Amino acid sequence: MNNKIETAQTLLEALPYIKRYTNEIFVIKYGGSAQINPSLKDKFAQDIILLYLVGIKPVVVHGGGKKINAMLDKLEIESQFIDGMRVTDEQVMEVVEMVLSGNINNEITTLLNMHGGKALGMTGKDANFITAEPKAKGKYGLVGEIVNINNSVIERLLEDKFIPVIAPIGSGNEVNHPGFNINADLAASKIAAAIGAKKIIFMTDIVGVLDKEKNLLETLTQDEIEAYKQDATIVGGMIPKVDACLEAVNAGVEKAHIIDGRVEHSILLEVFTSEGIGTVIKK
């Protein structure tokens, strides 16, 4: 009986959050172990479908760097790195699109549909809804920087009760252009701002942003982030992650969340409990 009462209390704790977020858009950047581990994949799909069924409008944006690396190695295609960024020529871009669109995107879409959703996979080249130009004037080849997002494409899908699943490939807006490889974090941030998302959630392989004693920083503002960058608390791969969060909140998204995708049902724990599990960045 006690277990049943605890279950009821958990559901009641979620109720005010369900009321608050019904009809709101959440953008979820899906990556890390949650995208690779079979059990975590399944839990992720369950979380997205629960959001969907209680009236929240989820939009999934995914990367796929590890699988791209594996496929390039398998095909014995060498690639050059500049400033830690892979230079993307047409041959590499072909592999990027094959893995992101043909493999990962299809897998996520199928998984969500099998769990009772109405998911539709796409890239930014579909309906030219993401257009891009070469980053740093072509220094990195076909690595792209977003110049425009046609938000009406996603809004129409959400109106028709679809769950968009987006691979971060941008259109060159030219006939026969191979497209642009876009950082998935930055793509998620731009999309969230363009469609008026309430939240953007980044799933990672760490518990959130940590201080120098490895304690979780539960909330952060822009000023605090800049200070933590200055004293080297925020370093390395966390810098582009928090920058993507700041870009989203400064463009009108209410809150950005960095959560540990290795935790089962991490999205539900962050959204529907008072304590949450990750770092929240707000304006």
LINGI-V883554 format. One record per residue. N is the residue number from 1. RES is the residue in one letter. SS is DSSP state (hx for helix, st for strand, lp for the rest). OMEGA is omega in degrees with one decimal (NA if undefined). D_CENTER is the distance of its C-alpha to the mean C-alpha in Angstrom with 2 decimals. Layout:
n & res & ss & omega & d_center
N & RES & SS & OMEGA & D_CENTER
N & RES & SS & OMEGA & D_CENTER
This chain:
n & res & ss & omega & d_center
1 & M & lp & -179.9 & 39.33
2 & N & hx & 178.5 & 37.58
3 & N & hx & 179.7 & 34.46
4 & K & hx & 178.2 & 34.49
5 & I & hx & 178.0 & 34.92
6 & E & hx & 177.2 & 31.96
7 & T & hx & 178.4 & 29.82
8 & A & hx & 179.3 & 31.08
9 & Q & hx & 177.4 & 30.38
10 & T & hx & 178.5 & 26.75
11 & L & hx & 179.4 & 26.43
12 & L & hx & 177.1 & 28.29
13 & E & hx & -179.4 & 26.04
14 & A & hx & -171.4 & 23.07
15 & L & hx & -179.1 & 25.22
16 & P & hx & 178.5 & 24.98
17 & Y & hx & 176.4 & 21.19
18 & I & hx & 178.3 & 21.28
19 & K & hx & -176.2 & 23.83
20 & R & hx & -170.5 & 21.94
21 & Y & hx & 177.1 & 18.68
22 & T & lp & -179.5 & 20.29
23 & N & lp & 175.6 & 19.48
24 & E & lp & 179.4 & 16.63
25 & I & st & 172.6 & 13.23
26 & F & st & 171.7 & 10.10
27 & V & st & -179.7 & 6.64
28 & I & st & 173.9 & 4.39
29 & K & st & -170.2 & 1.01
30 & Y & st & 179.6 & 4.47
31 & G & lp & 178.2 & 6.90
32 & G & hx & -176.4 & 10.32
33 & S & hx & -179.6 & 13.23
34 & A & hx & -179.3 & 11.65
35 & Q & hx & -174.1 & 11.06
36 & I & lp & -177.6 & 14.66
37 & N & lp & -175.7 & 16.90
38 & P & hx & 179.9 & 18.46
39 & S & hx & 179.9 & 19.06
40 & L & hx & 175.2 & 15.56
41 & K & hx & -178.0 & 14.28
42 & D & hx & 179.2 & 16.85
43 & K & hx & 177.0 & 16.09
44 & F & hx & 179.8 & 12.41
45 & A & hx & 178.2 & 13.92
46 & Q & hx & 179.6 & 16.54
47 & D & hx & -178.4 & 14.31
48 & I & hx & -179.4 & 12.56
49 & I & hx & 177.2 & 16.12
50 & L & hx & 175.2 & 17.64
51 & L & hx & -177.8 & 15.47
52 & Y & hx & -175.3 & 16.50
53 & L & hx & 178.2 & 20.10
54 & V & lp & 171.8 & 20.60
55 & G & lp & 173.9 & 19.78
56 & I & lp & -178.1 & 16.21
57 & K & st & -179.2 & 14.32
58 & P & st & 172.1 & 10.85
59 & V & st & -175.7 & 8.65
60 & V & st & 173.0 & 6.20
61 & V & st & -175.0 & 4.43
62 & H & st & 169.1 & 5.43
63 & G & lp & 179.9 & 7.62
64 & G & lp & -174.3 & 11.03
65 & G & hx & -177.0 & 13.12
66 & K & hx & 179.6 & 15.44
67 & K & hx & 175.7 & 16.42
68 & I & hx & 178.0 & 17.02
69 & N & hx & -178.8 & 19.19
70 & A & hx & -179.1 & 21.03
71 & M & hx & 177.4 & 21.82
72 & L & hx & 177.8 & 23.07
73 & D & hx & -179.8 & 25.24
74 & K & hx & -179.6 & 26.51
75 & L & lp & -179.4 & 27.51
76 & E & lp & 176.3 & 28.96
77 & I & lp & 179.9 & 27.22
78 & E & lp & 177.0 & 27.39
79 & S & lp & -176.9 & 25.02
80 & Q & lp & 177.8 & 25.70
81 & F & st & 173.6 & 23.65
82 & I & st & -178.6 & 24.22
83 & D & lp & -180.0 & 22.95
84 & G & lp & -177.2 & 20.76
85 & M & st & -178.5 & 19.07
86 & R & st & 173.8 & 19.94
87 & V & lp & -174.1 & 22.24
88 & T & st & 173.4 & 21.30
89 & D & lp & -175.3 & 24.48
90 & E & hx & -179.9 & 25.00
91 & Q & hx & 177.8 & 25.54
92 & V & hx & -179.6 & 22.33
93 & M & hx & 178.4 & 20.44
94 & E & hx & 178.3 & 22.06
95 & V & hx & 178.9 & 20.74
96 & V & hx & -178.5 & 17.14
97 & E & hx & 179.5 & 17.35
98 & M & hx & -177.3 & 19.25
99 & V & hx & -175.7 & 16.80
100 & L & hx & -174.6 & 13.49
101 & S & hx & -173.8 & 15.23
102 & G & hx & -176.0 & 18.24
103 & N & hx & -171.6 & 17.09
104 & I & hx & -177.4 & 13.51
105 & N & hx & 178.5 & 12.73
106 & N & hx & -179.3 & 16.13
107 & E & hx & -179.3 & 15.78
108 & I & hx & -178.6 & 12.78
109 & T & hx & 179.6 & 14.59
110 & T & hx & -179.2 & 17.83
111 & L & hx & 179.4 & 16.77
112 & L & hx & 178.7 & 15.61
113 & N & hx & 178.8 & 18.83
114 & M & hx & 178.6 & 20.93
115 & H & lp & 173.9 & 19.93
116 & G & lp & 177.7 & 21.17
117 & G & lp & 177.6 & 18.37
118 & K & lp & -172.9 & 18.68
119 & A & st & 178.2 & 15.66
120 & L & st & -178.0 & 15.86
121 & G & st & -178.1 & 14.20
122 & M & st & 168.8 & 14.26
123 & T & st & 178.5 & 13.67
124 & G & lp & 177.3 & 14.24
125 & K & lp & 178.7 & 17.82
126 & D & hx & -177.6 & 18.44
127 & A & hx & -179.0 & 20.55
128 & N & hx & -171.1 & 19.79
129 & F & lp & 168.4 & 17.05
130 & I & st & 173.8 & 15.40
131 & T & st & -174.4 & 18.24
132 & A & st & 174.9 & 18.23
133 & E & st & -178.4 & 20.95
134 & P & st & 177.6 & 21.62
135 & K & hx & 177.9 & 20.20
136 & A & hx & 176.5 & 23.19
137 & K & hx & 174.2 & 25.63
138 & G & hx & -179.1 & 24.91
139 & K & lp & -177.5 & 25.23
140 & Y & lp & 179.4 & 22.43
141 & G & st & -175.9 & 23.47
142 & L & lp & 167.3 & 20.91
143 & V & st & -169.7 & 17.97
144 & G & st & 172.6 & 17.03
145 & E & st & -175.0 & 16.48
146 & I & st & 175.9 & 15.50
147 & V & st & 178.6 & 18.67
148 & N & st & 172.5 & 18.11
149 & I & st & 176.5 & 15.93
150 & N & lp & -173.4 & 18.10
151 & N & hx & -177.8 & 16.63
152 & S & hx & 179.4 & 19.46
153 & V & hx & 179.7 & 18.08
154 & I & hx & -179.5 & 15.09
155 & E & hx & 178.3 & 17.48
156 & R & hx & 178.4 & 20.04
157 & L & hx & 179.6 & 17.90
158 & L & hx & 176.9 & 17.06
159 & E & hx & 179.8 & 20.80
160 & D & lp & 173.6 & 21.67
161 & K & lp & 174.4 & 19.66
162 & F & lp & 167.7 & 17.17
163 & I & st & 178.8 & 13.62
164 & P & st & 176.0 & 11.97
165 & V & st & -164.8 & 9.98
166 & I & st & 171.1 & 9.14
167 & A & st & -172.3 & 9.85
168 & P & lp & 175.4 & 9.72
169 & I & st & -176.8 & 13.51
170 & G & st & 176.7 & 15.54
171 & S & st & 173.0 & 19.05
172 & G & lp & 177.2 & 21.98
173 & N & lp & 176.4 & 23.86
174 & E & lp & 176.9 & 26.87
175 & V & lp & 177.5 & 28.72
176 & N & lp & 176.0 & 27.95
177 & H & lp & -176.4 & 25.29
178 & P & lp & -179.0 & 23.08
179 & G & lp & -177.6 & 19.87
180 & F & st & 173.8 & 17.61
181 & N & st & -174.5 & 15.09
182 & I & lp & 175.7 & 12.29
183 & N & lp & -172.8 & 10.11
184 & A & hx & 177.8 & 6.48
185 & D & hx & -178.4 & 5.83
186 & L & hx & 176.6 & 8.68
187 & A & hx & 179.1 & 7.99
188 & A & hx & 180.0 & 5.19
189 & S & hx & -179.4 & 7.98
190 & K & hx & 179.9 & 10.68
191 & I & hx & -179.9 & 9.78
192 & A & hx & 179.6 & 9.58
193 & A & hx & -175.4 & 12.87
194 & A & hx & -175.5 & 14.43
195 & I & lp & 176.0 & 14.28
196 & G & lp & -179.0 & 15.26
197 & A & lp & 174.8 & 12.54
198 & K & lp & -178.6 & 14.04
199 & K & st & 165.8 & 11.11
200 & I & st & -174.9 & 7.59
201 & I & st & 178.5 & 6.56
202 & F & st & 176.7 & 5.24
203 & M & st & -174.9 & 6.84
204 & T & st & 176.4 & 9.37
205 & D & lp & 172.8 & 12.97
206 & I & lp & -173.5 & 14.75
207 & V & lp & -178.1 & 15.87
208 & G & lp & 176.9 & 14.63
209 & V & lp & -175.5 & 16.53
210 & L & st & 172.2 & 20.11
211 & D & lp & -175.0 & 23.46
212 & K & lp & 176.1 & 26.07
213 & E & lp & 178.4 & 27.49
214 & K & lp & 173.3 & 24.18
215 & N & lp & -178.8 & 23.98
216 & L & st & 172.3 & 20.77
217 & L & lp & -170.2 & 20.42
218 & E & lp & 177.8 & 19.47
219 & T & st & 179.3 & 19.26
220 & L & st & 170.8 & 19.15
221 & T & lp & -179.3 & 20.22
222 & Q & hx & -179.9 & 20.19
223 & D & hx & 178.9 & 23.76
224 & E & hx & 178.6 & 23.08
225 & I & hx & 179.7 & 20.22
226 & E & hx & 178.0 & 22.64
227 & A & hx & 179.7 & 25.35
228 & Y & hx & 173.2 & 23.37
229 & K & hx & -177.2 & 22.57
230 & Q & hx & -178.5 & 26.29
231 & D & lp & 174.5 & 27.50
232 & A & lp & 170.3 & 25.08
233 & T & lp & 175.3 & 23.42
234 & I & lp & -175.7 & 19.99
235 & V & lp & 171.2 & 20.20
236 & G & lp & -174.8 & 18.77
237 & G & hx & 178.2 & 15.12
238 & M & hx & -178.1 & 14.43
239 & I & hx & 178.1 & 15.69
240 & P & hx & 179.0 & 12.99
241 & K & hx & 179.9 & 10.40
242 & V & hx & 176.7 & 12.77
243 & D & hx & 177.1 & 13.60
244 & A & hx & 176.6 & 10.22
245 & C & hx & -178.7 & 10.66
246 & L & hx & 178.6 & 14.22
247 & E & hx & -179.3 & 13.67
248 & A & hx & -175.8 & 11.85
249 & V & hx & 178.0 & 14.59
250 & N & hx & 177.9 & 17.30
251 & A & lp & 173.2 & 16.47
252 & G & lp & 176.0 & 16.98
253 & V & lp & -172.9 & 13.98
254 & E & lp & -178.1 & 15.92
255 & K & st & 172.8 & 13.89
256 & A & st & -175.7 & 10.84
257 & H & st & 170.8 & 10.47
258 & I & st & -174.0 & 10.04
259 & I & st & -178.2 & 11.09
260 & D & st & -179.2 & 12.66
261 & G & lp & 177.0 & 11.25
262 & R & lp & 178.6 & 14.81
263 & V & lp & -179.6 & 16.29
264 & E & lp & 178.8 & 17.03
265 & H & lp & -177.5 & 15.74
266 & S & hx & 179.9 & 13.84
267 & I & hx & -179.4 & 12.00
268 & L & hx & 179.7 & 15.53
269 & L & hx & -179.7 & 17.10
270 & E & hx & -172.5 & 14.98
271 & V & hx & -168.5 & 15.33
272 & F & hx & 175.0 & 18.83
273 & T & lp & -176.2 & 20.81
274 & S & lp & -176.9 & 22.56
275 & E & lp & -175.3 & 21.85
276 & G & lp & -179.4 & 18.15
277 & I & lp & -174.2 & 17.10
278 & G & lp & 179.0 & 14.93
279 & T & st & 176.8 & 15.08
280 & V & st & 177.6 & 14.93
281 & I & st & -177.9 & 15.12
282 & K & st & -176.3 & 17.14
283 & K & lp & NA & 19.45
